[in-house]
Structure formats: structure tokens, C-alpha cells
Amino acid sequence: MSQTITSPSNSAATEAPPQQVVERMQAIVGAENVLTTLADRTVYECDGYTLAKTRPDVVVFPQSTEQIVAIVRACRELNLPFLPRGAGTSLAGGCVPVGGGVLIALARMKRILEINIRDRYAVVEPGVVNVWLTNALKPFGYHYAPDPSSQGACTIGGNVATNSGGPHTLKYGVTVNHILGVELVLPDGRVITCGGPVEDTPGYDLTGVIVGSEGTFGIVSKVWVRLTPNPQAYRTLLGVFDSIDDATNTISAIIGAGIIPAALEMLDRTMIRAVEAAFHFGFPLDAEAVVIMEVDGLEAGLQEEADRMEAIARAHHAREVRKASTEAERALLWKARKQAFGTIGRLGYPSYCTQDGVVPRTRLPEIMRFILTTAQKYHLGICNVFHAGDGNIHPILMFDERDPDQVQRVLAASHEILAECIRLGGSVTGEHGIGVEKIDFMPLMFTPDDLHYMVRLRSAFNPQNCCSPGKMLPTAGGCAEGHTVLQTKPARRAAV
């Protein structure tokens, strides 16, 4: 596990930014769109992964592609690293400005530029909040399918950066399956467009390469997204279980039966307590787990699928299976799931760290037992709420960030959980990305040759490594070590 980055890691970030930098940025976007005070910059020292912190030298809010281009070119002239940031909801340190430099905050580029129902696409700026787009599409009977739990706050640009998932991506796919094209400002200031409104374009899938690159290829300034028709009907069930093994085995059995649910989400006993305290949905506090099971599609045949899921749950010892009989009940159930992370404060811990591992569905019982053992080993509170249908676990480690001993125990426990995911045939991330948090795991998942070619691919877009330095790949170079001198040509360096 990468060691904690304390705030700040670069001495320049503790001081007022150089006047030359401030003046250049203000000339591009206006003084009202540049943050320079220590207090303002401290707000942007981390994302949702609060154990890694570095203050940027300056925070700039562009409002157009042209302004992004001007900022990038100014950073190159001033030998400054830079990185994009959306809403800061990411959970792996992807927004941490390693080495300081200029943080390009895209939250004010928030226009929905076009909605084309006939051709089923929309064009949005990167700062558009995920749920805004779906709300704008409601009158037309369409939606944007990727729905992260942070849907009410996260931005489309951030979703593109990390290839975000969500509860309903079990059926509909993750972000990359819904991005038709992007406009990208390269680190040298050039603007390219990959893909566009058509379903497929000839040549290499550069759009697919850019989605999930965590801002290391450039800055996305415009996105073409695929629109999905709303389902005709839903059936939403809640299975209540007296053991986590029964709950996770139910999930594997549903998929194994050939059913394609829209979502399969699991909450453990600790998470149930927090959600129930917040929303009073009526969750049984003595249950070890509950599973939200949903199918959607055409009304014809949908009840049969729901009945099959219920039968499978009961065959795996579900104590009861509840049914959302109205849209209001369904909405409340999804509110409990989508806002579960916000209820953790009710458990009495001032801090938490959310992990993001993946295992084959059939190994869910094993990884859940391992998480419980790890919590006992390190004397930590851990609760679980996750995309069980994908095998995408989200153990939430609860602690007090002010206690260095607890921080170290959280890091050690996180490392062991993620290493176990790899051992079970999975991965250390399903949707949060690598960021700075999980760089040390990359050599465990990939060979030196794999990593070497990843570096070469990044260098094709970002040869001097001054856009989002210090992210994803366990390599030094470029601006990752500071920003006094830029490399003048791509480095042919060792992969690890």
C-alpha cells in the first residue's frame, strides 16, 4: 500500500503561489476564477481518499475548452505540473496534486450542450453532475445508465476518468460502455476529438483507451454520451438473510440461473444499522445481510423473473423476501442504498476509508470471511455495502484519522484485503481507479512488460508526464518529482 502523503508534500504549496503564476491564470480566466489563499487551496488538497493530501499551488476554474488550452500552455511555459479535477468524490487519490502545481477544476463547465433523442446521444461538458443529465432526460423517457452511488455529486468528466460503475451497471455496463466520444486537451495544448455521436467509428478505439485513464492522457473538455430508454417496468425485492454466506451464495445462484438482474446490492449488519437509523426503512436490525434485487425491462415476463429470484433466495435460506409494491417504496429502497455512505457517521467513527476490490462472484463468501477476520486482527470497525452482482466489494474501514496508530492499521488492513482479492483471482479496483492509493499493487497484477507498455501508451499522449503526474503507474519521471525542470522528450525508462 502506498504510504500516506501528509499535507503538504511540497514546500511551495505551503506558501503563496508565485505572482507570475497567479497573474497568468487570472489573465486567462479572470481573478474570480482563481483560488490562491492557503485556506482555499486546502479545500482541494485531497479527494474522498483523505489519507493522501497535497495542496495545489493554485486552483483555476476554466469555463471553456479554449481556457483549458490556455492554462495548459501557460503551465508548460512556467514548468508547472497540472491535473484536472471534477467534484472530488473519487476515492483513490486521483485528484491529489502530487508535486503541487496547478489544479484545473472543471466544476464550472457544467452545460448540457445537446440532447438528441432521435439519435440517442447527448453532449455535455465535464462538470455536469451525473444525476443532472438523467433528470434532464426524464421528460423524454431516457436516462444515462451509469449510476455511481455518488450520482448526486460526481461529474461526467470524473466518471470518464475512472470508468465509474454503479448498482445498475451489472446489466447496463460501466461508463466506457456509454461514452461515444470525447474532446481531449492534450498536455501540449492541442485539442483532439475521439469518437463522436455515431455508434462506431473505424480505426483504433481511442475513446475506450481514454476512458479510465485517470486524467493521465489529458483533460476531457467535452463528452458524447449514449442515452438509454427507460425500462417499461421494474420489480424490486429485498432479501433478508441470517448469514452472509447465504446472501452471497444467493447472488451467485441468481446469475448462474441465467437471470440478468438490473442490480444486486448487498448490505451487511453494521451497514443495515446505519441506514435504518437514517431512513427508517424497516430493515431488520438482527439480520446479518440484506440483498436488494431488481429486474427491469418489458412488463411481459418480468414478474416471472422476479418470482424466480425470490425462489432462489428462499432456497438459500432467506428469512423473508420483501417486495417494493409502489414506486415510492422502490425509491426509498434505492435512497437507502445510494446514500448509505453518508449514514456511516451514525456509527460513531469520525473517519472512514472505502476500499474497492473485485473477486469472482463465487468467491464472495471467502472474501467476506477474510474481511471479518482482518477487522478482528487489526481491531477495526468494518462495514460492507457493495455491488455484489459484479463481485465488486466495498469494505468501509472506520477509524479516527487523528490517531496515527489507527491510520497505520487501516492501511495495513486495506493492503491485506486487496492482496486477498488478487489471490482469489480478482483485482484491486472495480471503479475507483488506482490514483495514488494503489500504485504499489500494479506490479502484483501486471508483469514488467505490461507496465512498460502502459508507460509507453501514456507517453504517446503525455510524453513529459506533467499532466496528473504520480498517478496509476509505479514509475518516476517527468514532473512527478517536482516542477523545476521538464523532460524534453519521452523517457524510455524501466517499467517498475
C-alpha positions in Angstrom: 0.0 0.0 0.0 1.3 3.4 -0.9 2.3 5.4 2.2 0.2 8.2 3.4 1.1 11.6 1.8 0.9 14.2 4.5 -0.2 17.7 3.9 1.6 19.2 2.1 4.3 17.2 0.4 5.8 20.2 -1.5 7.1 23.3 0.3 5.9 25.6 -2.4 2.3 24.6 -1.7 2.6 26.0 1.9 3.5 29.5 0.6 1.7 32.0 -1.5 1.9 30.9 -5.2 4.3 32.9 -7.3 2.8 36.1 -8.5 3.7 35.3 -12.1 1.6 32.2 -12.0 -1.3 34.0 -10.4 -1.2 36.7 -13.0 -1.1 34.3 -15.9 -4.0 32.3 -14.6 -6.1 35.4 -13.8 -5.4 36.8 -17.3 -6.9 33.6 -18.7 -10.0 33.0 -16.6 -10.4 36.2 -14.5 -9.5 36.8 -10.9 -12.8 35.4 -9.6 -11.9 32.0 -11.1 -8.5 31.6 -9.4 -8.0 30.5 -5.8 -4.7 31.4 -4.1 -5.2 31.7 -0.4 -4.0 28.9 1.9 -7.5 28.2 3.2 -9.0 28.0 -0.3 -6.2 25.7 -1.6 -6.5 23.4 1.5 -10.1 22.5 0.4 -8.5 21.0 -2.8 -5.7 19.0 -1.1 -7.4 15.7 -1.4 -10.4 13.8 -2.7 -12.6 11.2 -1.0 -9.4 9.3 -0.1 -8.4 11.6 2.8 -5.2 9.8 3.7 -3.3 11.3 0.8 -3.1 15.1 0.9 -1.1 17.7 -1.0 -2.1 21.3 -1.5 -2.0 22.7 -5.1 -0.1 25.9 -5.8 -3.2 27.4 -7.3 -6.7 26.3 -8.3 -8.1 27.5 -11.6 -11.7 27.2 -12.9 -11.9 27.3 -16.7 -15.3 27.7 -18.4 -14.4 26.7 -21.9 -12.1 24.4 -23.9 -10.2 27.5 -25.0 -9.4 28.4 -21.5 -8.2 24.9 -20.7 -5.9 25.1 -23.6 -4.5 28.5 -22.5 -4.0 27.2 -18.9 -2.2 24.1 -20.2 0.1 26.1 -22.4 0.9 28.5 -19.6 1.8 25.6 -17.3 4.2 24.3 -19.9 5.9 27.6 -20.2 6.1 28.0 -16.4 7.3 24.4 -15.9 4.4 23.5 -13.7 2.6 20.2 -13.4 -1.2 20.3 -13.7 -4.2 17.9 -13.3 -7.9 18.0 -13.8 -10.5 17.7 -11.0 -14.2 17.1 -11.1 -16.3 17.0 -7.9 -13.5 15.4 -5.8 -15.7 12.4 -5.0 -13.1 9.9 -6.2 -11.8 7.5 -3.6 -8.3 6.6 -4.6 -6.4 9.9 -4.5 -6.8 10.6 -8.2 -7.3 14.3 -7.5 -4.3 14.7 -5.3 -1.9 17.2 -6.9 1.3 15.2 -6.4 4.2 17.7 -6.6 1.8 20.7 -6.3 1.3 22.7 -9.4 -2.0 23.9 -11.0 -5.3 22.1 -10.2 -7.7 22.7 -13.1 -11.2 22.4 -11.5 -13.8 21.7 -14.1 -16.9 22.1 -11.9 -17.9 25.3 -13.7 -18.0 23.7 -17.1 -21.5 22.3 -16.4 -23.6 22.8 -19.5 -25.6 20.1 -21.3 -24.8 21.2 -24.8 -27.1 19.0 -26.8 -29.8 16.3 -26.2 -30.5 14.3 -29.4 -33.3 11.8 -28.6 -33.7 10.7 -32.2 -30.0 9.5 -32.4 -29.9 8.7 -28.7 -26.9 10.8 -27.6 -26.2 13.9 -25.6 -23.2 16.2 -25.5 -22.1 17.5 -22.1 -19.3 19.4 -20.5 -17.1 17.5 -18.0 -18.5 19.4 -14.9 -22.1 18.2 -15.5 -23.2 16.2 -12.4 -24.3 12.7 -13.3 -27.8 12.9 -12.0 -28.4 16.3 -13.7 -28.3 14.5 -17.1 -30.7 11.8 -16.1 -33.1 14.5 -14.6 -32.9 16.5 -17.9 -33.8 13.3 -19.8 -36.9 12.3 -17.7 -39.4 14.1 -19.9 -38.1 12.1 -22.9 -38.3 8.7 -21.3 -34.5 8.2 -21.4 -31.6 8.2 -18.9 -27.9 8.0 -18.6 -27.3 4.4 -17.4 -24.0 4.6 -15.3 -25.3 5.5 -11.8 -22.5 5.6 -9.1 -23.5 5.9 -5.5 -22.2 9.4 -5.6 -24.5 10.1 -8.5 -25.9 13.3 -6.9 -22.4 14.9 -6.7 -20.0 13.2 -9.1 -19.4 14.6 -12.6 -19.5 13.0 -16.0 -15.8 14.1 -16.5 -14.8 12.3 -13.3 -16.8 9.2 -14.3 -14.9 9.2 -17.6 -11.6 9.5 -15.7 -12.2 6.5 -13.5 -14.6 4.4 -15.7 -17.1 4.6 -12.9 -19.7 1.9 -12.2 -22.8 1.8 -10.1 -25.6 -0.5 -9.0 -27.2 -0.8 -12.4 -24.1 -1.4 -14.4 -24.5 -5.1 -13.6 -26.9 -5.1 -16.6 -26.1 -1.9 -18.4 -22.3 -1.8 -18.3 -19.9 0.7 -16.8 -19.0 4.2 -18.1 -16.9 3.1 -21.1 -20.0 1.3 -22.5 -21.9 4.6 -22.6 -19.3 7.0 -23.9 -19.4 7.6 -27.7 -16.6 10.2 -27.9 -14.6 12.8 -26.0 -12.9 16.0 -26.8 -9.4 16.0 -25.1 -7.0 18.7 -24.5 -3.5 17.1 -24.7 -0.7 18.1 -22.4 0.9 20.2 -25.1 -2.3 22.2 -25.6 -3.6 20.6 -28.8 -7.2 19.6 -28.9 -8.3 16.2 -30.4 -11.7 14.6 -30.8 -12.0 10.8 -30.5 -15.3 9.2 -31.5 -18.5 11.3 -31.7 -22.2 10.9 -32.0 -22.1 7.8 -34.2 -22.3 4.3 -32.7 -18.9 3.1 -34.0 -16.0 4.7 -35.9 -13.2 2.9 -37.9 -9.7 2.6 -36.5 -8.4 2.1 -33.0 -10.8 2.7 -30.1 -9.0 5.7 -28.6 -12.2 6.7 -26.7 -12.0 3.4 -24.9 -8.4 4.0 -24.1 -9.1 7.5 -22.7 -12.0 6.3 -20.5 -10.4 5.1 -17.3 -7.0 6.7 -17.9 -7.5 8.8 -14.7 -6.5 12.1 -16.3 -3.0 10.9 -17.2 -3.6 11.4 -21.0 -5.0 14.9 -20.9 -8.1 16.9 -19.9 -11.5 15.9 -21.2 -13.4 19.0 -22.2 -16.5 17.6 -23.8 -18.2 14.2 -23.8 -20.7 12.5 -26.1 -22.7 10.0 -24.1 -25.1 7.3 -25.1 -28.8 7.6 -24.0 -30.7 4.6 -22.8 -34.6 4.2 -22.9 -36.2 3.9 -19.5 -37.4 0.4 -18.7 -41.1 -0.2 -19.1 -41.4 -1.7 -15.6 -39.4 -2.8 -12.5 -39.6 -5.5 -9.9 -37.5 -4.7 -6.8 -37.1 -7.2 -3.9 -35.3 -7.2 -0.6 -33.9 -10.5 0.6 -33.2 -10.8 4.3 -30.6 -13.3 5.4 -29.3 -14.6 8.7 -25.8 -15.3 7.3 -23.5 -13.5 4.8 -22.7 -16.9 3.2 -26.4 -17.4 2.3 -26.7 -13.9 0.9 -23.6 -14.2 -1.3 -24.5 -17.7 -2.4 -27.9 -16.4 -3.5 -26.2 -13.8 -5.7 -24.1 -16.4 -7.5 -27.1 -18.7 -7.9 -29.2 -15.9 -9.5 -26.5 -15.2 -12.1 -25.9 -18.9 -12.6 -29.6 -19.4 -13.3 -29.3 -17.2 -16.4 -31.2 -14.2 -14.9 -29.8 -10.8 -15.8 -30.8 -8.5 -12.9 -30.6 -4.8 -13.3 -28.9 -4.8 -9.9 -27.8 -7.0 -7.0 -26.6 -4.9 -4.0 -25.7 -6.2 -0.5 -25.5 -4.5 2.9 -24.1 -6.2 5.9 -25.4 -6.0 9.5 -23.4 -2.9 10.5 -24.4 -1.1 7.4 -28.0 -2.0 7.9 -27.9 -0.4 11.4 -26.6 2.9 9.9 -29.1 3.0 7.1 -32.0 2.2 9.3 -31.1 4.9 11.8 -31.0 7.4 8.9 -34.0 6.4 6.8 -36.3 4.2 8.9 -37.0 1.9 6.0 -37.8 -1.0 8.3 -34.7 -3.1 7.8 -34.4 -5.9 10.4 -31.6 -4.9 12.7 -30.9 -8.6 13.7 -30.3 -9.7 10.0 -26.7 -10.4 9.0 -27.3 -9.1 5.5 -29.9 -7.8 3.1 -29.7 -8.0 -0.7 -31.5 -5.6 -3.0 -32.6 -7.5 -6.1 -34.0 -5.7 -9.1 -35.0 -6.8 -12.6 -36.3 -4.4 -15.2 -37.5 -4.3 -18.8 -40.7 -5.1 -20.6 -43.7 -5.8 -18.4 -44.3 -9.1 -20.1 -42.3 -11.8 -18.4 -40.9 -9.5 -15.7 -42.9 -11.0 -12.8 -41.7 -14.4 -13.8 -38.1 -13.3 -13.4 -38.8 -11.7 -10.1 -40.5 -14.9 -8.9 -37.5 -16.9 -9.9 -35.2 -14.6 -8.0 -37.4 -14.9 -4.9 -37.4 -18.7 -5.2 -33.6 -18.8 -5.4 -33.3 -16.5 -2.4 -35.7 -18.7 -0.3 -33.8 -21.8 -1.5 -30.7 -20.3 0.0 -32.4 -19.7 3.4 -33.6 -16.2 3.0 -35.6 -15.4 6.2 -38.0 -13.3 4.1 -38.3 -11.6 0.8 -40.0 -8.2 0.7 -41.3 -6.6 -2.4 -41.5 -2.9 -3.3 -45.1 -2.6 -4.3 -45.1 1.1 -5.3 -42.6 3.4 -7.0 -42.3 5.3 -3.7 -41.2 2.1 -1.9 -38.7 1.4 -4.6 -37.3 4.9 -4.5 -36.9 4.8 -0.7 -35.1 1.5 -1.0 -32.7 2.9 -3.6 -32.2 6.0 -1.5 -31.1 3.8 1.4 -28.5 2.2 -0.9 -27.3 5.2 -2.8 -26.9 7.3 0.4 -25.6 4.5 2.6 -22.1 6.0 2.8 -23.5 9.2 4.2 -25.0 7.4 7.1 -21.7 5.9 8.4 -21.3 8.9 10.8 -24.2 7.4 12.8 -21.9 4.5 13.8 -19.7 6.9 15.9 -16.5 7.0 13.8 -15.1 10.3 12.7 -13.3 8.9 9.6 -13.7 6.1 7.1 -11.8 4.7 4.2 -13.7 2.9 1.4 -11.9 0.1 -0.5 -12.7 -1.1 -3.9 -11.8 -4.7 -4.8 -13.2 -7.3 -7.1 -13.4 -11.1 -6.8 -15.2 -13.7 -8.9 -18.8 -13.9 -7.6 -18.4 -17.4 -6.4 -15.5 -16.2 -4.1 -17.7 -13.6 -2.4 -18.2 -15.8 0.7 -14.4 -16.2 1.1 -13.6 -12.6 0.7 -16.3 -11.6 3.2 -14.9 -14.0 5.8 -11.5 -12.7 5.2 -12.7 -9.1 5.7 -14.2 -10.1 9.0 -11.0 -11.8 10.1 -9.0 -8.8 9.1 -11.2 -6.4 11.1 -10.7 -8.6 14.2 -6.9 -8.8 13.5 -6.5 -5.0 13.4 -9.2 -4.1 15.9 -11.1 -2.0 13.3 -14.7 -1.4 12.6 -15.5 -2.6 9.0 -18.9 -2.5 7.3 -19.9 -3.5 3.8 -22.2 -2.3 1.1 -21.3 -3.3 -2.4 -22.2 -4.3 -6.0 -22.5 -7.9 -5.2 -23.7 -9.0 -8.6 -20.3 -7.8 -10.1 -18.2 -9.2 -7.3 -17.2 -5.6 -6.6 -16.7 -5.3 -2.9 -16.6 -2.0 -0.9 -15.4 -2.7 2.6 -15.6 0.5 4.6 -12.9 0.8 7.3 -13.9 3.1 10.1 -11.4 4.9 12.3 -10.1 8.2 13.7 -7.8 9.9 11.3 -6.3 11.9 14.1 -4.8 8.8 15.6 -1.6 7.7 13.7 -1.8 4.2 15.0 -5.3 3.7 13.7 -4.3 5.2 10.3 -1.5 2.6 10.0 -3.8 -0.2 11.0 -6.3 0.9 8.3 -3.6 1.0 5.7 -2.3 -2.5 6.7 -5.8 -3.9 6.7 -6.6 -2.4 3.3 -3.4 -3.8 1.9 -4.3 -7.3 3.1 -7.9 -7.2 1.8 -6.8 -6.0 -1.6 -4.0 -8.6 -1.8 -6.5 -11.3 -1.0 -8.7 -10.1 -3.8 -5.8 -10.7 -6.2 -5.1 -14.1 -4.7 -8.7 -15.1 -5.3 -8.5 -14.2 -8.9 -9.7 -10.6 -8.8 -8.5 -7.1 -8.9 -7.8 -4.2 -6.6 -10.3 -1.8 -8.2 -13.6 -2.2 -10.0 -14.5 1.5 -10.4 -12.5 3.8 -8.1 -9.3 3.6 -10.0 -5.6 3.3 -9.0 -4.9 7.0 -8.2 -2.1 7.3 -5.7 -3.5 4.8 -3.2 -3.0 1.6 -5.2 0.1 2.2 -7.2 2.1 -0.4 -5.3 -0.4 -3.1 -6.3 0.2 -2.6 -10.0 3.3 -4.8 -10.1 1.3 -7.5 -8.4 -1.3 -7.5 -11.1 0.8 -6.9 -14.1 4.1 -8.1 -15.5 7.0 -5.7 -16.1 6.3 -5.9 -19.8 2.7 -5.0 -19.2 3.7 -1.9 -17.2 6.3 -1.0 -19.7 3.8 -0.7 -22.5 1.4 1.1 -20.2 4.1 3.7 -19.7 4.7 3.9 -23.5 1.0 4.4 -24.1 0.8 7.2 -21.6 3.9 8.7 -23.1 2.2 8.8 -26.5 -0.4 11.2 -25.0 1.6 12.8 -22.2 5.3 12.4 -23.0 6.6 14.7 -20.3 4.3 13.2 -17.6 3.2 16.6 -16.4 -0.5 16.0 -16.7 -1.6 14.2 -13.5 1.9 13.1 -12.5 2.4 10.4 -9.9 -0.8 8.5 -10.7 -1.6 5.0 -11.7 1.8 3.7 -12.7 4.7 2.8 -10.4 7.2 4.9 -12.3 9.0 8.2 -11.6 9.9 10.8 -14.1 8.6 14.0 -15.7 7.0 16.3 -13.2 6.2 13.6 -10.6 9.4 14.5 -8.6 8.8 18.3 -8.7 8.4 21.0 -11.2 11.6 22.8 -11.7 12.7 21.1 -14.9 10.6 19.4 -17.6 11.9 16.5 -19.6 12.2 17.5 -23.3 11.4 14.1 -24.8 9.7 10.9 -23.8 11.7 8.8 -21.3 12.5 5.2 -22.1 12.6 4.1 -18.6 12.3 0.8 -16.7 8.7 -0.3 -16.1 8.9 -0.9 -12.4 
